[in-house]
Amino acid sequence: MNGSAPDPRGIPPHETGAGHGPWQVDILLAEGFVLTEFSAVIEPLRLANRVLAQPPFQWTLRSAAGGKVGCRAGAVVETDPFVPRPDADCVFVLGNSDPDCPALSLGPEIATYRTRGAKVYLLAEAASRYIRDHASDGRLHTTHWENATLLRERSGLFDANFALASEDGQVVTCAGMGATVDVVLTLIGQLTTAAAQMTVANILLHEKVRDYGSMQPFSGVKPTITGDADLDQAIRVMQDHIEDPLPINEIVDHLGISTRSLERKFKTYLGTTPNGFYREMRLNKANNLLLNTTMSVREIGLACGFSNGFSTLYKAFFGITPLSLRKSRLENGRAPGGGRRGG
């Protein structure tokens, strides 16, 4: 649809033709914002302005105090401060790898944007913070699957929705990372034209605009990584039984194939054994919890299916004990507190 018609998702009508202003987008940043998500918001909007005769979007970067704000990748941007009466048509709140960060607790600011009719997009940790602060029904919202795991492990609060994004009135919660591109392309399609959306997607080499209901890859709900149905199903069963691992013979009984057949599939597609893959999957989850939560080493071991010997196995695999790794990260200024890798 074009920008002069009311949008079905509740974004206020706003003409973009000659003599009319463009759609205003505010982008709210906290220190340590995720550069992938920043680019995924800015670049599709910039390209839409490039391909359309009348540039339909303008945006403002904002932070609580204004001034310079940096990401973990080292890039720094200049921001304007929040304003009490924002005139944006929509606002994106970016995560920063730590859902416990006070700067993501933006309840009053979000309420102000909603009161003034803006659509609010909360990405990853910003979505997690919104879910936690509002004790919301998790089925109505989405966050990155790693954050969903942490919410569930720490508080049992989140009945995980593993879609790329979810819409609840004026609020869209999103998994962030690569899903951000799909959300922004969807917005472009809503406010301009389907042709403009397709052109921007083609420039980005983005083959398909996934809808909100598409599942996050590797979320533990719909893994599809090998192209082999039996192997994908085996991985799905393993992901569903991280805390209480199943013996391989039970997994093959569930699949209706032989142990030898499953071993050949793992060797052919993944270059490992079923037991080796299962153990590494559990250790990788343990590593994520170790670096990004305040759970004790024993709690992490139990959460990942290691009832004993966790520290020894961890050191054999990663070459360092869990406590030593956590200590080294603390000394380097990264305290555990929640969030995704790669922030």
N, C-alpha and C positions, 0 to 999 in steps of 0.2 A: 504494500500500500504506500501511498505517498504521504509526505509529512503534513498535509493539510487536513487529513481525515482523522477522526478519533481513533485511537489505537485500541485494539481489543484487549490488551494487557493493562490498560488503565493509564498509559502515559498521556498527559494532556495534549490536545490538538495544538499544533504550532506550525504555521506556514513557513516554508523555506524558499518560496519563489522570489522574484524580483521585488524589492521593496520591503521584504520581511526578514527578520533576524533569523539566524540558524538555531538549531537545537543546542542548548547549553548543557554541558556535561561537567560535573565536578568530580574530581578524583582525589579522595582523601587518603593521605599517606601517613604512616608511622615510621619511625626510625627502624631500619632493617627490612624495609618492604621487599617483596619478592620481585626481582627484575623481570623474570619471565612473565609475570602477570601484568606488570606495568606496561611492557611492550605489547602484550596481547590486547590491552585496552586501547592504547594510543595508536598503534600502527593501522588496524582496520579503520578507525575513524579518519586518520590522515589519508589513507588510500581512498576512502569514500569521497572525501573532499577533492581528491585529485581527479577522480573519474567522472564526477558530476559537474554540470555546467555551473550550477549555483552551489557552492560548498555548504553542505547541510549541517556541519558540526563545528562547534568551538568548545574548548575545554579549559578548565582552570585547575591547576594542581593546588591542593590545600593541605595544611597540617594544623595542629592545635595552635601553635604559636607563630606559624609562618617561618620563613627563612629556609636555610639549607637542610635537606633531609637526605640521608644516604641509605643505600641498600647494602646487603651483605656482599654483593659482588664488587663493591667499591665505587659504583656510580653515585653521583650526588646531583640532586635537582633543587631548584629554587621554588619555594611554595608561598602562596598567600595564606593568611590566617583564616580560620573559620569565620563565618559571618552570621549574625543573629537572624537575618532574614534572607536566606539564600534564594536565588531566582533560577536555580538549575531545574531542567526538566527531568534529569536523572543523575544519580550519584553512584559512583563505584567506591567501595571501601576495600582497600587491599590488605591482605594478610601480611604478616612479617615473620612467619615461622614459629611464633610463640603465642598461643591463644591466651596465655596468662598475662600478656603485656597490658598494663593499664591503659595505654594509648588506644587499644582496641575497644575499650568499654565506652561506646559512643551512643548510649541510649538516648540522651537528650538531643544530640545532634541528629540522629536518625529520625526521632519523633518530629523535629523541626522540618526536615525535608519532607516527611510524609504529610504533615499538616499543610504544607504549601503545594501538595499535589505531585511531588516528584516520585519517580520510581527509584527504589533503593536496591543496589546490587552488592551483596556481601560475599567476598571471596575467601574461601578456605578458613584461615584462623579467625577472620572477622566474622564469618558465619558461625564458627564454633563458639565464639564469645557471645554472640547474639543468642544462640541456642541455650547456652549455660545461664546467661543473665536473665533470660525470660522463662527458664525451666520449660521450654517449649516441647511439644510433642515432636519427637524426632522424625516421625513419618511425614511431617509437613515440610521438613527442611533437609538440606544437604550440606555436607562439608567434605573435604578430602578424606579418602578412606582411612588414611593414617590417623587423622584427627578424630574420626569417628571411633576408631579402635581405642584411642586414648581416653575419650569421653566415657566410653563404656567401661574401660578398665578402672578408671579413677573414681567414677561416681555412679555408674550404672544408669546414667541419665538418658543416654541416646539410643533409641531404638532405630538402628541405622537405616537410612535411606541412601542407597548407593547410586542413585541417578547422578548425571552430570550437574543438574541444577533442579531446583524446585521453586515453585511460585506460591506464595501465600499472600494474597491481596497485593499491596504495593511492594512487598519485600520478595526479592529473589535471592536465595542462598545458593552458592555455587561451589563446586569442588576446587575451583581455581586451576592453576597450572595450565595445561593445554586446553582444558574445557573453557577457559576464559575466551579464547578465540571464537568458539562456537556461540557463546552467549552474546558477544559483541556483534558477530555476523547476524545473529537472529535479530538483534536490535536494529541493525542497519536495514534489514529486510522489512521490518515493521514500519520504520520511519521514512524510508525512501521507496525503493522499488526492488522487486525480486531480481531484476536484471543487474542493478547496482550491487546487490548482495553477491550475486554469482561472479560478477567481474572482480570484486575485491577478493573473494575466495580464490579465484583463479590466479590472481597476482600473488597471493600468499602460498600458492601451490597446495591449498587446502582442498582435498578431493571431495569431501562431503561435509555439509553443515549438519552436525548431529543435533537432534532435538533434545530438549531438556530430559526426557525420559530415558535416553540412552544410558546404559550402565557404564560406570567407571571401569576401565581395564584393570585387572589384577586386584579388584576390590575384595576378593573372596566370595563374590556372588556370581560373577560370570567371566571366569578366566578363559581366554581363547588365545593361546600362545604358540601352539604347535601345529594345528591343522589336523591332528589325529584325534578322533572323537574319544577313543578309549583313554588316551594319554591325558587329554584335557579333563575328562571326568575323574581320572585318578588324582590330578592336581587339585581339582575342586574338592574332592573328598579330604585330601590332606589339609587344605586351607580351612575346611570346616572343623577339623579336629587338631588344632594347634595345641590347645591346653591339655587335651587328653589324646595323645597320638594313638593311632590304630596300628596294629601289626600289619605288615604288608600282605600276609595271607588273608586277612579280613578284607582288605581293599580289593584284592583280585577276586575274592568270592563275590563281593558287591558288583564288580564289573562283569563277572561271568567269563573271565579269561584266565589263562594259566600264569603262574609267577614268572615262568620263563618268557612268555610273550611280553609281559609288562617290562621285564628287564631289558629285552631287546629294544622295545620302543624308547625307553629312557636313554639307552646307549646310543641309538640311532639319531634321535632328535635333540637330545640335551647333553650327550657325552658324559653321563653319570649313571649312578644306580638309583633305584627308587629310594632306598634307605638314605643314600648320600644327599639326594635332592631334598627329601623330607627334613633331614637334620639341618641342612643349610637354610631352608625356609624358616625353620623355628629359630635358628641362631640369628638370622637377619632381623626377625621381629624382635628378638631379645636385644639386639644391638640398638635398634630404634628406640625401644623403651628405656634402655640404659642411658642413651644420650639426650633424650628429650622428655624424661619424666623424673620425678623424685621417688619413684618406687624403689624399694630396697633390692639388692641383688637377689636375695632369696625369693622375694615376691615376683621378680621378673622371671627367674628360673621356673617357678611353678606356673606362671601365666603362659609359658612357652613349652610346657610339657616335660621339663627336666626336674624330676622330683628329688634327685641328688646328683652330685658330681657336675653341676652346671659350670662352676668356675674353672674346673680342670678342662672340661670339654671346650669351653669358650677360649681359653688360652691356647689349646692345641690348634684351634681353627684360626684365630685372629692373631696369635703370637703375643698377646698381652692379657693380663687378667682384667675382669670387668671393673674392679675397683681402681686399678691403675689407669685404665682408659678414662673413667669418669674423672679421676683426679687431674689427669693431664688436660682434659677439656676445661675443667674449672680454672686451672692455672692459666689457661690461654684466654680466659674471659668469656667462655660460653657455658653458662650455668644451665643444668637441666631444668626444664620447666614446661615442656610440651611443644608439639609442633612437628613439622615435616622435615625430612632431610632436604638438603639442597637449597635451604632458604638463603 
